[in-house]
């Protein structure tokens, strides 16, 4: 699609925001840890760049919901926007003895179908994030979510392999913006921006 065609196409701009920090050096997926929202300057700068009149979505976990509220947003919560589910590894340190090191190495080095015990795979995370993204046919959309969810959206938009997507860092209270032009046509405008 040419730039002129893109400009005239009906597009959906996605404004992905990662929730405030949890300060947990652990696998915090579905574990409902609160966000530290004490950085009022960062929140004000982020609030100032967000579009008005946007649909607002959020993970149903408290760290995402409270971040949305701190930004003055009233989100529709969706459990499909939760972080990757680590199953039996939830809330454990990455080097915890209870974590099977060979399985963990496979999970991070060859992401796709590998999953933690009772958890989900990268592909399953991408499937549920893609389902949410397909449902939004008008924009803009502000989505307050988690690092894994935003990396899944990046992978979906760029068709980037999981291993490459996981090499990106998405900081707390950062903004990543992507625009969908229909079909498989996307542009990635900003990744991990701290206004």
N, C-alpha and C positions, 0 to 999 in steps of 0.2 A: 504494500500500500504506500503510495507516495505521500509526501508531507501535506500536499493540498487535500488529498483524499482523507487523510487523518484529521485534518482541521475541520473538514465538513462532516465527518462521521459523528454519529452519536457516541460520546465517550463517557466513561465512568472513571473519575479520578478517585484513587484510594489513598487516604492519608492514614498510614499505619503509625501508631504511637505505642512504644513499649512502656509498660507501667513503671512506676517509681521503684527504686531499688529495694530489695529484701535483705541485702547484706548476708545472704546465706551462700556459703561456698559448698553447696550440696546439690543433689539432683532434685530440684523443687519443680515438679511438674504439676500434678493435680493437688499437691499439698497446698492448703489454703493459708499461706503466710501473708501477713499484712505488708503493705508498701510503706516505705519511709517517704513522706510527702512534705518534709521540712524545708526543701529547697524551693522557697517561694519565688525566687528570681527566675529559676529555670522554668517553673510552671507558668509564670507570667509571660516569659518570652515565647514559650510554646503556644500558649493561649492566643497571643497576639497574631500568630501567623495562620491560625486555622480558618478554614472557610466558614462563612455563615450559611445557614440554610441547609447544612449537610445532614444526611442520615447518620445516626451515631449508633455504632455497635460496640459491644464489649464482651470479653470473656465474662463468664459468670463468677469467676474467682474474685475474692474481695480485693486483691491487689490491683486488678484492672478496673473494677467498678469504682473503687475509691479514687483512683487516678483520674478517671473520667469526671467524677464529681468535682475533684480539685481543679479541673480545667473548666468548670462551669458547664459541663455537658450532662445530658440526661440520656444515658444509653439504653438501647434494647439489648438485653444480655442474651448470649448464645453460648451454650456449653461446647459447641463445636470450635469455638475460638480459644478453648483452654490450651495450656502448654502441653507438650508431648507427655504422655502418661508413662512414667518410669516403672509402674507396677511394683514389684517387690523391692526395687531400688529406690523408691520414693523416700525423699528426705535423708538419704544416706550420702556420705562423702564419696567422691569418685574413687578413692582408694580404700574404702571400707572393706574389711575382710569378708563381709557378707556378699560382696559383689564378685561374681565369677569373672576373673580378670580376662580369660580367653573370650568369653561371650561379650564382655564390655569392649574389648579391643575390636572384635568383629562389628559390634554395634556402631562404634565411632569411625572405624577405618573403612568399612564397606556398608554404609547405611543404605537402606532400601527395605528388604524384607526381614532383616534381623530385628528381634525385639527382646527387651528385658523380660524376665519371667512375670507373667500376668500383666505385662505392659503392652505398648503398641509400637509398631515399626514406623520409620520415617515415611514410608509409602502410605500407611494408614493415616498419619497426621496430614499429609498432603491431600489425601482424598477428602477428608472432612473440611479442610480449609478451602479447597477448590469448590466444594458444594456451596459454601457460604458465598464465595466470590461470584459464582454463576447466578445466584439468586438476585444479585444487585444489578438491575438493568438501567438505573439512573443514578446520577451522582451529583455532587461529590459524596463520598462516604468516608467518615472518620471511624477507624476501628482501633480501640484500645485493647492491646493483647500482649503477647509474650514473645520472647526472642525466637523460639522455635516456630511459632505461628508466622511471624514476619519473614523468617528465612524460608519457610514453606511457600509463602506468597511470592517471594523473590524467585524461588525455583520454578514455580508455576508460570510466572510472567516471562521468564527468560528461557525456560526449558533447560535450565542449568542442572547438571547432575547433583545429586544430594551432597556428595563429598565436597564439591566446589561451593555450594550454598552454605554449608556448615563452616566454611573457612571465613565467612564474614562475621563481624562483631556487630551486635545491635545493642547499644548502650541504653540503660534506663533513661526514660524521659527523652528519648530521641524520636525523630520523625523520619519515616521512609515513605516516599510518594511514588506511586505507579499509576499509569493510566491505561485503561483497557479500551480498545477501539473496535471490539467485536471479534468473534472467532478466536484465533490464537494470536492476535496482533496486540502487543503491549509496548509501552515505553516505560523505562525505569528512570525516573527523574531525579530522585534523591535517595540515598541510603545512609542511615545512621547520622542524620543531621541534628546537631544541637543548636537551635536558634539562639 
